[in-house]
Amino acid sequence: RRVLFRSRGLSMAGFTTYTPDATYFVMTDVSRLGYPDGAAFCRRLPELCQVVAVPGAAFYDDPTMPRPLVRFAFCKQAQVLDEAVDRLATLRDRL
């Protein structure tokens, strides 16, 4: 339930989300935000809104796949997650 709620927040912030059935990780596609490379996006994200994510390519043998995917973890306290989603909601204005 926590992941589903925050996943909606990511969608509203402009991310294409792939919500899992049973975990606290959400994969997102950042290409709609103008980033075809998830690793480049993840390097810039802390500077833009003080939130971190992991490039999807870190989970594959071939580092070029899947390039636009980024993974967010939702294993923190609810108030921390809410703050992160609020910060991500401002991301479009900062890009």
N, C-alpha and C positions, 0 to 999 in steps of 0.2 A: 504494500500500500504506500509506504514512504517513497519507494522508487517510482511508482506510477505518478504520484503527485509531483515529484521533482522533475520527472521526465516531461510532463506537460509544461512545466516552467521552461525547460530547455527548448521545447518546440516553440513556445511563445517568443523566446529570445532569438529564433531564427535557425536553430539547429534542426536537422533531420534526425530524428531519434529512432533507435531500434531497442524497444523496451523488452527486457527479458521476462520470462515467466517466474524465475526463481533465483534471483541473485541481487546483489546490491551494486552491480555495475551496469552502466548504460553506455552503449556504443552510439556515437553520433557521427554524422557526415557534415563536415564543415565547408564543403564546396559552395554551398549557397551563401556563405558568408565571405566568399571571395578567396578562399584558401584551398587550392587543390592538393596541398601537402599538409597532412595532419601534424607532422613533426615541426614544421615551420610555425604552424598555428600554436602548438604547445609551447614553443620557445617564447613566443610573443605574449601569450595569455597572462602570465603573472604581471608583466609590465602594464598591460591594458586594464586589468580589473582585479588583480591580486587573487586569482584562482588558478589552480593547476589541474592538468589533465595529462593523460599518457597517450602518445601516438599509437594508433592501432597497429602500425607496422612493427612495433616492439614485440608483438605476439606471433610473428610469422618468421619463417626461415628466410624468406625473400623480403628484404627491407623495403622494397618498392611496393609491396602489397600489404594491406589496402591503403593506399596513399591518403585519401581524404578522411579516413576514420580516426576518431579520437574517443578514448574511454574515460568516463567520469565514474568515480566511486562515491557511493552514498552510505558510507559506514561511519559517519560522524553524528554528533548530536543534532537534533532537529533545528535548533537556532543557527548553528553553523551552516547547515545546508541551505536554510532559507536565505541567509545572507549571501551565500555564494550564488544562488539562483538570481537574487536581486541584482548582484553585480554583473552577472552574465547578461541580464536583461538590458543593460546599458551598453553592451558590446558593439552593437550596430552603429551607435553614434560615435564610437571611438575608432572605428575602422576607416 
